[in-house]
């Protein structure tokens, strides 16, 4: 069975973007996960514990997660075909 590479990329990207946004909002409004947001913010330009920063981080997370999902599905398909 092979994975659909595009679908895997969109799925992983969407889930990662959701959690990046959620973490940013929790850090902004409930002071939870601030070290995580600071760590990810060191890689994602503009990601901060604010509403705008959370949305920027979500956009980065969507792209980053989609790339990771595509690579993961591609590698899986290479191993599954043998």
Secondary structure as the mmCIF struct_conf table of DSSP 4:
data_model
#
loop_
_struct_conf.conf_type_id
_struct_conf.id
_struct_conf.beg_label_comp_id
_struct_conf.beg_label_asym_id
_struct_conf.beg_label_seq_id
_struct_conf.end_label_comp_id
_struct_conf.end_label_asym_id
_struct_conf.end_label_seq_id
HELX_RH_AL_P HELX_RH_AL_P1 UNK A 5 UNK A 29
TURN_TY1_P TURN_TY1_P1 UNK A 30 UNK A 30
BEND BEND1 UNK A 33 UNK A 33
HELX_RH_AL_P HELX_RH_AL_P2 UNK A 34 UNK A 41
TURN_TY1_P TURN_TY1_P2 UNK A 42 UNK A 43
BEND BEND2 UNK A 44 UNK A 44
TURN_TY1_P TURN_TY1_P3 UNK A 45 UNK A 46
BEND BEND3 UNK A 49 UNK A 50
HELX_RH_AL_P HELX_RH_AL_P3 UNK A 51 UNK A 80
TURN_TY1_P TURN_TY1_P4 UNK A 81 UNK A 81
#
